[in-house]
């Protein structure tokens, strides 16, 4: 096979890997948005409610960006992954805590910890894509640094709320 053939094969492999990776992160954002929607349906006020509303708006923008990236790299969204993530979030609601039928301070702490894990995943996504952009010029079409910075701010804010929830749950 000539160099052109090898280059075409490598490009296909890279696009396939990106499609899988981006779909994994898209699925994670589906689960996160389900959690946020459930919390927002309870109409939380204060700092927590404000955070959730901003976070949901950011997730919507990020989902749109990831979907655009999938399409630009010739991929398709994976509905099975998104459905499994949706189901996993629903199953997570069944966990046992001291309040079997309601919401407790422990519930808030655990939800915030789930959100922190999700934001760490987003931060990992954006930093990995930034690193790959050093050798993949098509990734440079996206403002990855802005998404990374936003994820870092979300991480900082969610962590403050998480620690407050820990004090309320255990203090």
C-alpha positions as CSV (number, residue, x, y, z in Angstrom):
1,X,0.0,0.0,0.0
2,X,1.3,3.4,-0.8
3,X,1.7,6.3,1.6
4,X,-1.6,7.8,0.4
5,X,-3.4,4.6,1.3
6,X,-1.8,4.4,4.7
7,X,-2.7,8.0,5.4
8,X,-6.3,7.3,4.4
9,X,-6.5,4.2,6.6
10,X,-5.0,6.1,9.6
11,X,-7.5,9.0,9.1
12,X,-10.4,6.5,9.1
13,X,-9.1,5.0,12.4
14,X,-8.7,8.4,14.0
15,X,-12.2,9.4,13.0
16,X,-13.6,6.1,14.3
17,X,-11.8,6.6,17.6
18,X,-13.1,10.2,17.9
19,X,-16.6,9.0,17.1
20,X,-16.5,6.4,19.9
21,X,-14.9,8.8,22.4
22,X,-17.2,11.7,21.7
23,X,-20.3,9.4,21.9
24,X,-19.1,8.2,25.3
25,X,-19.0,11.7,26.5
26,X,-22.3,12.6,24.9
27,X,-23.9,9.7,26.7
28,X,-22.4,10.9,30.0
29,X,-23.9,14.4,29.4
30,X,-27.3,12.8,28.8
31,X,-27.2,11.2,32.3
32,X,-26.0,14.5,33.8
33,X,-28.8,16.4,32.2
34,X,-31.4,13.9,33.5
35,X,-30.1,14.4,37.0
36,X,-30.2,18.2,36.7
37,X,-33.7,18.1,35.2
38,X,-34.9,16.0,38.1
39,X,-33.4,18.4,40.6
40,X,-34.7,21.4,38.8
41,X,-38.2,19.9,38.7
42,X,-38.2,20.2,42.5
43,X,-37.5,24.0,42.0
44,X,-34.5,24.3,44.3
45,X,-33.8,27.8,45.3
46,X,-30.7,29.6,46.4
47,X,-27.2,29.0,45.3
48,X,-27.8,25.3,44.4
49,X,-30.7,26.1,42.1
50,X,-28.8,28.9,40.4
51,X,-25.9,26.5,39.9
52,X,-28.2,23.9,38.4
53,X,-29.8,26.3,35.9
54,X,-26.4,27.6,34.7
55,X,-25.0,24.1,34.6
56,X,-27.9,22.8,32.5
57,X,-27.5,25.7,30.0
58,X,-23.8,24.9,29.8
59,X,-24.5,21.1,29.3
60,X,-26.9,21.9,26.4
61,X,-24.3,24.0,24.7
62,X,-21.6,21.4,25.3
63,X,-23.9,18.6,23.9
64,X,-24.5,20.7,20.8
65,X,-20.7,21.1,20.4
66,X,-20.0,17.4,20.8
67,X,-22.8,16.5,18.3
68,X,-21.2,19.0,15.8
69,X,-17.8,17.4,16.3
70,X,-19.2,13.9,15.8
71,X,-20.9,15.1,12.5
72,X,-17.8,17.0,11.3
73,X,-15.6,13.9,11.7
74,X,-18.1,11.9,9.7
75,X,-19.6,10.0,12.6
76,X,-23.1,9.4,13.9
77,X,-24.6,9.7,17.4
78,X,-25.0,6.4,19.1
79,X,-28.5,6.2,20.4
80,X,-27.8,3.0,22.4
81,X,-25.1,4.7,24.5
82,X,-27.4,7.6,25.2
83,X,-30.2,5.3,26.2
84,X,-28.0,3.3,28.5
85,X,-26.8,6.5,30.2
86,X,-30.4,7.6,30.6
87,X,-31.3,4.3,32.2
88,X,-28.2,4.4,34.4
89,X,-29.3,7.7,35.8
90,X,-32.8,6.3,36.5
91,X,-31.3,3.3,38.2
92,X,-29.1,5.6,40.3
93,X,-32.3,7.0,41.8
94,X,-33.1,3.7,43.4
95,X,-30.0,3.7,45.7
96,X,-30.8,3.3,49.4
97,X,-30.5,6.2,51.8
98,X,-32.2,7.1,55.1
99,X,-35.2,8.5,53.2
100,X,-36.6,5.8,50.9
101,X,-39.4,7.9,49.5
102,X,-38.0,11.4,49.6
103,X,-35.0,13.6,49.3
104,X,-32.4,13.9,52.0
105,X,-29.3,15.9,52.7
106,X,-27.4,12.7,51.8
107,X,-29.1,12.7,48.4
108,X,-27.9,16.2,47.7
109,X,-24.3,15.3,48.6
110,X,-24.4,12.1,46.5
111,X,-25.9,14.0,43.5
112,X,-23.2,16.7,43.8
113,X,-20.5,14.1,43.9
114,X,-22.0,12.5,40.8
115,X,-21.9,16.0,39.2
116,X,-18.3,16.5,40.2
117,X,-17.4,13.2,38.6
118,X,-19.2,14.3,35.5
119,X,-17.5,17.6,35.4
120,X,-14.1,15.9,35.8
121,X,-15.1,13.8,32.8
122,X,-15.8,16.9,30.8
123,X,-12.6,18.4,31.8
124,X,-10.8,15.3,30.7
125,X,-12.6,15.4,27.4
126,X,-11.6,19.0,26.6
127,X,-8.0,18.6,27.8
128,X,-7.6,15.4,25.8
129,X,-9.0,17.1,22.6
130,X,-6.7,20.1,23.2
131,X,-3.7,17.8,23.4
132,X,-4.8,16.0,20.3
133,X,-5.2,19.3,18.5
134,X,-1.5,19.7,18.5
135,X,-1.4,17.0,15.8
136,X,-4.9,17.0,14.5
137,X,-5.6,20.4,12.8
138,X,-9.3,19.7,12.4
139,X,-9.7,19.8,16.1
140,X,-8.3,23.3,16.1
141,X,-11.6,24.4,14.5
142,X,-13.2,24.2,17.9
143,X,-12.6,26.5,20.9
144,X,-11.5,23.7,23.2
145,X,-9.8,26.1,25.6
146,X,-13.0,27.9,26.3
147,X,-14.8,24.7,27.1
148,X,-11.9,23.5,29.3
149,X,-12.0,26.8,31.3
150,X,-15.7,26.6,31.7
151,X,-15.4,23.0,33.0
152,X,-12.8,24.1,35.5
153,X,-15.1,26.8,36.8
154,X,-17.9,24.4,37.1
155,X,-15.6,22.0,39.0
156,X,-14.7,24.7,41.4
157,X,-18.3,25.7,42.0
158,X,-19.6,22.2,42.3
159,X,-16.9,21.3,44.8
160,X,-17.8,24.2,47.0
161,X,-21.5,23.1,46.9
162,X,-20.4,19.5,47.5
163,X,-18.5,20.4,50.7
164,X,-21.4,22.5,51.9
165,X,-23.7,19.5,51.4
166,X,-21.3,17.3,53.3
167,X,-21.4,19.7,56.3
168,X,-25.2,19.6,56.1
169,X,-25.4,15.9,55.8
170,X,-22.8,15.0,58.5
171,X,-22.2,18.1,60.5
